[in-house]
Amino acid sequence: MRCVLLLLCLLLPVDALALELPRQWVHGAAGEPALQVHEAAPGFWVLRQSKRSNAEAPFLYLIAGAERALLLDSGAEPVQGHSLPLRETVDGLLAQWARAHGRAHFPLVVAHTHAHRDHVFGDAQFRDRPDTRIVGSTAQDVAKFFGLDRWPDGEANFDLGERAMTVLPIPGHEPAHIAVYDPVTGSLFTGDSLYPGLLTIRDWPAYRASAQRLAAFAAAHRVDQVLGAHIEMTATARRMYPLGTAFQPEEHALALGMAQIDEVAATTSTLGDFLHADVHDDFVLQRIIATPPSDAPNTHGMLVVGTDVVYLSHLPMFHSPHNYQLIFEAGLSGEVLAAYRADAARHPGAVYTLAPTAQWVLPTTIQQGGSFRADLYRGHFERGGTTILSDIEVRVADVVQFRRFEPGSSPEPAQWIGFGRGSEHFLAHRLEGPPDMDQVVQVSRPQAEGRAVVLPGAAELKPGDAIPAGAVQRVIYTEYGDLAR
């Protein structure tokens, strides 16, 4: 085995050892083991904690070289009545590996992608294990152990014996967060910084810089798969399981790739001070703000877009508390939806708006699954519109875009936001700074929901204008006056 592993290292990056990952992991089904063990390649085991043990269901990685092994993360505290048989599992796997190398025992390093509780609980099981080092949980501990003397810049070599791993700092989700690269399998371990789920960001500048460093590293190395610490997305693009879900039979695949690394880097380089979920096919970015904006309550009018799937687009201005671009899918009752569709059929081409019946703070109320009450108008509710329905409930079904405007930004005429599902598809102009234009148009072809669409040279669009792979069918709304300053 030693010779085989050495040969693999010498042949890299051309002939990296391919991983074999299962189609389905333990996901909360009755009777499943507390800890699933999958040997993905020689000296490479993926361990997944059951959702019945802990709803976080973290993934742990055990990688062995010729001289020692690395356990990356040690799992979450099991709920009452469940256990985490981590020590006995790791000892059993390494005993087999040691015998293959003609050794009686195999040294182990227990390290962590980051220090959150669902990644360090099992450390205590290894405190009395011989030849075992448990890396501390602070950024200083991690930097000292791996020799990262320019934290958060730079990278360090960590040799397991004929398996030279690379460690690089990627703080942002958590101050001590690292990524680890295994050249033998072309695997990049990214913890909670990138995985198919909700990527919560506590230090936005640090995360943005880490995303750029990670993309630069990946571009210079063979990365066959990106392996994170959780799965929270469903197998359907852009759809997450609710946090805390205990049974996930239709999960997204564990492995991501270079496309998602580049997507995070590109997105974080253009997003401003966003507050809520920025939804992508394979992950959701969400910034955690310790001190919410001190916006005053106000009435936040919305443009109604679509009759198949109904969206609401906030009618913004560049001053507080209206300085947000917000597009979200609205959940309406069947009765309300039927009445709205019937009126829209009788008045083709009419503009519809919505005005909340009470004042509230926009970023506090617009939460996934939140709701408010409002009146529905044919026409603009402040410009002579006619009330169609009064005091209806509006639920926040899915946020497409939610950004607070950055002071000092300049208009970007070519930048648009695609959205729409079902039979109707739309573009909204991406707003940046005054003087700008708020415009929403219906287009003939689907656009990637929530994604940036670039229309070079575009300003105000008109019916019949060509766009990539389609054309503008109709202009739903255009506004300059509210965005002049």
N, C-alpha and C positions, 0 to 999 in steps of 0.2 A: 504494500500500500504506500510506503514511504517513497518508493521509486516512482510509482504512478503519479503521486501528488507533485513531486518535484518536476516530472516531465510536463505536467499540466502548467505549472508556473512558468517553466522555460518557454512554453509555446504561446503564452499570453502576449498580446490580447487577441491573436488570430483564432485560437482554438479554446476559448473559455468553456468550462464545463457547464453544460446546460442543466438548469433546474427542472425538476418535474414536480408540479404543484397539483394538489387534488382539485377536482371541480367543486367540491363542497367541504366546508369545515364544520366542526361542531358549532351549532348555531342556536341552541336552546331547546332541542328536542328531548323528550323524556327518555331517560335511560342512557344518554350519551356520557362519555367519560368526562371527568373534571378537567382533564388535560389531554388534548389530542397531540400525538407525536407523529410527525411526518418526516421521514428522511428524504430530503429533496435532492441530495447529491452526496457522494462520499464526504464525510466530515462536515455535513451541513444538515441540521435538523431545525424544522419549524415547529414550535409548540404553540397551540392556541388554547387559552383558558376558556372553558365553557361559559356561555351566557347564563346558564343555570347556577354557576358558581359566583359570577359577578357580571353584571350587565355590560360593563366596559369590554369584556371579552378580549383582553389584549393578546397580541402575538409576541412571543419571545423567540429569540434566535440563538442557537448553540452552534458555534463554528469551531472546528478543531484543526490544528496544524500538526506538525511533527513533534513539537515540543510542549505546547500548552493549548488550552481551549479558552474561548471567550463566550460567556453567557451574556447576551445583550438584553437587559431588562429581566425583572424577576417576578412580575405578575401583580395582581390586585388581591386585596383581602377578600376571601370567600364570604358569602352570606352565611348566616347561621344554618348549621346542618350540613355544610359542604366543607371540603378540604382542598388544599392545593399541594398535591404530592410532587413538588418540584425537585427537592433534593434527591429523593430516591430515583426519580426519572433521569435526572442529569447524571447521577452516579452510575446508573445502569448503562447509559449510552457511552459514557467515557470509559467505563470498565472494558466494554467491547473494543473501543478504539485503542485503549492502552495495550490490550492483548495483541491486537494487530500490529502494534509497534514494538512488541517484545518488552513491555514495561508493566510493572505491577500497579502503578498509580499514575494519574495524569493531572498535572497542575491546572488550576482554573482561575480565570479573572472574571469577576462579576461586575459588569459595568452597566450603564444605563443611557438610553437615548436622552433622558431628562429625569428630573427628580420628582415628578408628580406621583401621588400615592399609588396609583394603579400600575406603576412601573417598578416599585421598589419593595413591595410588601414581602416578597420571598427572600430578601437579603438575609434575614435572621436565620434561615435554615442552613446557611453556609458558613456561619461565624465559627463553628468548630471543625470545619472541614480542613484536613491537612493540605498544605501547598495551595492555599486559596487566598486571593486578594480581592477585597470588596472595595471598589472605587467610591470615594465620597460623593456627596450630592451637590456641592456648590460648584460654581464656575471655577473658583480657585482650586478646589480639589481635583476637578477633571483636568484642568490645564496643567497642573503639576504632575499628575500621574502620567499623562500621555506626552508631556514635553511640548505643550502648546504655549510657547513663550510670547506669542504676539496676539493672544486672544483679544477679540474674536476673529482676527485674521490668521492666515496661514493654515498649515495642516501638519500632521505628524504621522510617521510610520509606526505601526504596531505589529511586530512580527510574531506570529504564532509558531514559527518554525516552518520554513519553506512555504509560508502563506503570509505574505506581507500585506496586512490590512492598512488602510489609510483612515485617519480620523480627522474630521474638520468641524470647527464650531459653526453652529447655525442657530444662535439665540433668536428669540422673538416670541415663540410660543411659551418658552420658559428660559430663564437666564443661562442655565447650564446645558442647554440642548446641543447635541452633537449629531452628525451624520457619520456613518461608518461604511467604508467601501471594501468589498471582497473581490479582488481581481480574478480569483480562481473561477468564480461563477458569474462575474459581471454584475454583482448585486450591490445596490446602494440602499442602505438602511436609513430611513428618514424619520422614524418615530412618529411623533404627532405633528411634525412640521409639514408632512405631505403623506396623505393616505386617502383612500376613498371614503370621505366623510366630512365632518365639520371641522375645518382648520381654524381653531380659535387663536387669535393673535393678541397678546397682551402688550408687547412693545413693538409698535408699528414700524418706526424707523429701523430697529434692529432686524425685524423679520424681512423688511424690504431689502436691506443690504444682504442678509443671509440668502435670500432667494436668488440674488444676482451671483453670489459666490458659488452657490450650489449649481446653478446653470453653467457657469464657467468651468467648474470642475468636471461636470458630467460631459461637457462638450470635448474635454481633453482626454477622456477615458472611455473604455468600453462599458457601457451601462446597458445590460440586457433586461433588467427589471429593477423597479423601485419598490422596496418592501417597507411599508409603514407598520404602525402598531395597532390599528383597528380597522374594522369595516363598519361603516354606518350608512353608506349609500345602498340603494336597492339595485337590482339588475337593470332597472329602467333609468335611462339617462336623466340627470338633474333631480332625481327623487331620492330623498333620504328617509330612512326609518326615523320615527320620533326618537329623540334621545331617551335612553333608558329602556328601549324596547328589549324584551326578554326572549323573543323568538323571531329569528330572521331567516326564513327558509329560502328567500330569493335574494341573496346577497350579491353585491358587486364582486368581481374578482379581486383578490388581494393585490396582485401585482399591477403597478402602474408603469409608466415608461418615460422616455425622453420627452415625448410630446407634453406630458403633464408638468414636467420640470420647467420646460420652456413656457408653458401656459401660465404657471404661477409667476415666473420671473417677468413676463410681459405684462401681466395684469397688475402686479404690485407696482410696476414702474409707472403706470398711468393712473391708477386709482388715487384719489385724493383722500380726504379725511372721511372715509366711508364709515358708516355706523352699523349697518345691518348686513344681512347675508348677500354676498355676491356669488350667484349660483352658476356653476359650470356643470358639464356633463358628468364629471367624475369626482368632484369635490365642491365644497362650499367654503368660501373665505368669510370669516366674521371677526371683526375687531372687537375686543373687549375694552370698554372705556370705563375706568374706575369712577370718574366723575361725569355723569351724563350732562349734556348741554343744558344750560340754564335758560332754555327758551320759555317765553311766556305763552300761556294757552291762547289759541286763536282758532278761527275758522279756516280750515284747509280745503278749498274747493278742488274738485277733481274732474278731469275730462273722462268721459266714458268711451271706451274703444272696443269695438267688436260686439257681435251678437251671438256667435257660436261659443267661444270662450270669452268672457267679459273681463277686460282689464280696466284699471283706473290709473290715470296719469295725473299726478299732482300739478296744479297750476302754480308755477313757482315765481318768485321774485328774488333779487339778489341781496335782500336785506332780511335780517332775522325777524320773525321765526319762519319765514317762507323760503329760506335759502337752501332748498333741497330739490334734487331731481329724484323722483320716485315713480316707479311703474310697478304695479303688482296685479296679480290675478285676483279677482274678487269672487268670493263665494256668496251666492244669492239663493234664496229659497226658490223652489220650483214655481210658486205662484208669482213672485216678483219677476223672475226670469221670463215667464210666459207673457206677463203684461208688458214688460219692456220690449220684448221681441215683436209683439203684436203692434205696438205703437211705432216701432222702427220700420216695420213692413209697410205701414200706412204713410210714412213720411221718409221715403228713401232720400239719403243724402243729408238728413238733418243732423245737427250737432247735439249731443246729449252731455249734460254735466250733472254733477252731484255735489250737494252742499251738506256737510254734517249739521245735525240739529243742535249740537253743543260744541263749545270750544274745548280743545285739548292740545297737549304737546305732541307734535308729530312723531318724533323718534320714540316716545314712550308708548303711544297707542299702536303704531304700525309695527307689530310683532307677529311672527309666524303663528297663526292660530288665533290672533287677536280679533276684535270686532268693534264696531261703532254703529251708530244710527245716523241716518241721513235722509234727505229729500232728493228725489230724482227729477230732473228738469229736461224738457226738450228745448234746446237753446241754452245760452249762457245764463246761469242763475243770477248773475249781477247785471245782465244786459237785456232784461225783458223776457227771459225764458218762461216757459209754461210748466207748472208743476204737474208731473205725471203720477208720481207715487210719493206718499209722505211717510216719514218715520219708519223706513225700512232698515233691516239689519244687514250690514255689510261685513263679511268676514275676510280676513287676510289669508288667502289660500296659498299664495306662492309669490315671493318677492323677486322681481326680475332685475330691478336696479334701484339702489337707494344710496345716494351720495349727497354729502353736504358740500357746497361750493367752496373752493379754496380762494381766499382773498388774493387779488392780484392776477388771477388767471385771465387769459385772453381768449376770445372766441376761436373755435376750430371748425370752420364751415364744412370740412370734409368728413367730420366724425358723426356717425349715427349709431343707434342702438337697435338691433333686431329683436323682435318678439312676435308672439302669436302661435297658437296651436289650432288644430282642427282645420277648417277650410279657409280661415282668414289669417293674413300675415301683414306685419306692420313694420315701419321704421319710425323711430323718434329721433329728432336731432339731439345730439349730446350737447348739453349746455355747459359752459365753462365760466364766462365772465362777461360783463356789459361792454358794449351793447351786443346782445345776442338775439337769437330767434328760437322760439318754441314752436316746433312743427311736428305733427304726426300724420303720416300718410299710410294708406293701404297699398300693398304691392302684390304682384302676381305670383311670386314664388316664396317658399319658406325661407326665413332667415334664422340663423343660429340664435336661439333665445338668450337675451342678455349679453350677447357678444358684440364687440365693436365691428361696425361695418364702415369701410372707408369708401367714400364717393368723391374721387379727386375733382377739385374745382366746384363741387356742389355748394349751392347756397339754398335758396328757397326752391323746393321741388314743385312741379306742376304735373297734372295728369298727362300720361303718355311719355314722360321722361324715362329714358332708359337707365336701368341700374344693373349691376352684375347679375346675369342670368334671369332677367325679368324686366318689369316696367312698373311705373307708378300707375295705379288704377284710379285712386281718388285722393284728394287732400281732405283730411278730416278736420284739421285745426291748424291755424297759423297765428302766432302772436308776437308782436315786436314791442308794443307799448309798455307792457309790464316788465320787460327785460332791458329797457333802455339804460338803466343805471342801477 
